Amino acid sequence: MRARATLAAICVAAVAAQTQADTEVPDPSDALVQCIARGAGAACIGEGARACMDQMGLGSDGICLGAENAWWLERIATATTAMRNREPEAMARAARRGMPVATLDQVTQAFDTYRDAACGWRVAHWEGMHTGPVEMACVLRLTAQHALWLEASGQDR
């Protein structure tokens, strides 16, 4: 009996995965750009994924969270590029003050380590099929917060 239930679950998951593969994932950028333009900042985190899930329906959590996460990763890349141009100036200023400061690469590596550890810890509290969406929601939230922080830091003078 248990083997049949497992086989049935695998078949349902395979059909759902194929259906999602055949369906184009909605672009989260419209919802996010509109939200950011309203000045909502961190309150916008998850808006693109929610719009995607509303359109795609049940079982789309992971793919929609992943699509929004990719959008925030692009913002991180853009902010990092802009900050990298100013890094030598910032490092020189810190050296004049005698302040030990991490490089931008070290900040990026530390964030990646923190995000992976924090989301791993979060997922450890869950079991079964929910672990994927729970992990992706955590990764999305922390990635988006980091993107917003980098963007704000890039505007500091």
N, C-alpha and C positions, 0 to 999 in steps of 0.2 A: 504494500500500500504506500509506504513512504517513498519507495523508488518511483512509483507512478506519479506521485505528487511532485517529486523533484523533476522528473522528466517533463511534466506539464508546465512547471514554472520555467524551465529552460526554454521550452517551445514558445511560451507567451513572451518571454524576454527577447527571444530571437526575432519574433514577428514585430515586436515594438521597436527593436533596434533597426530592423530593415525599413520599417515605416518612417522612422526618423531620418534614416540615411537617404530615403527617397524624397524627403521634404526639405526644402530650403529653410535654413534657420533665419528668422527675422533679424535684421540688423538692429542692434540695441542703440545705435548712436542717436537716432532721432529723439527718443525719449530722454536720453541722457543730456544731449545738447540743450534741449528745451529746459530741462530741469536746472542745469548749471546756469543757463542764461537768466533764470529767475532768481539766481543768487542763493539757491538752496544748499549748495556745497555738499557736505557729508550726507545730508538727507536724501540726496540723489542716488546714493549707493543702493543698488538693487532695482532701480526703476527700469532700466533696460531689460533686465532678466524678467521682471514681472510682466512687462509688456509682451515679451517673447513667449512666456508661459501662458499668458492669456490667449495669445494667438495659436500656439501649438497644442495646448491642452495637457492632459494628464501624462505623466511620464517624461516631460520635457525639462524637468528641473535642471539636471546636470548639464545638458547641452546649452540651455539658455544662460545658466550661470557662467559657463565656460565662455560663451560668446561675449557677455559683458566683461568678464575678466580680461579677455583679449583687448577690448576697447581701452580699459584702464592701463594695461601693459603698454599700449601705444603711447598713452599720455606720459607714462613713466619714461619711456625712451626719449620722447620729445623734451621733457623737462631735464632729463639727465644730459642730453646733448647741449642744451642751453647753459646748464650749470657747469659743464666741463670746460666751456670756453672761459668761464670766470674762475675756475679752480686755482690756477697759478696765483692770481691776485689774492684770493682768500687764504691760500696756504702761506703766502708771504706775510700777509697781515697777522695771521696767527703766530708765525715764527717771530715777528717783531715783538709781540706781546709775551712770548715765551709760553704760548699755549700749545699743548700737544693736541693735534687735530687729526682725525681720520681722513684719509683720502676719499674721494667720491666712490672709487671702487671698493674700498673697505666698508663704506656705509651701505653700498648695494649688497655686498656679501653678508654683512651683519643682518640686514633686513631679510634677505632670503633665508638665512639660518633661523631667525626669529619666527618668520611666517611658517616655515615648515615644521618647526618644533611646536608652535602654538596650535596649529591646525591638526597636527598629529595627536597632540594631547586632547583636543576637542573630540576628535573622531574616536579616540580610545574609550569614550563614554557611551558609544553607540554600538549597536549590533545590526547585522543583516544588511538588507538592501538600502537602508538609509545612510550608510556611511559615505557613499560617494557624493550625494548631494550635500550632506553636512560638511564634508571636507571642502567641496567646491564653494559653498557659501562662505566658509571661513576664509579661504584663499581670496575670494572676491572681495570681501569686506576689508581685509588687511591690505590687499594690493591697492584698492581704491583709496583707502586712507593714506597710504604711502604716496600715491600719485598726487593727491591733494596737498600733502605736506611738502613734497618736492616742488610743486608749482608755486606754493606760497613762499617757500624758501628762495626760489629763483627770483622772486619779486622783491625780496628784502634788499635793502641797501643801507 
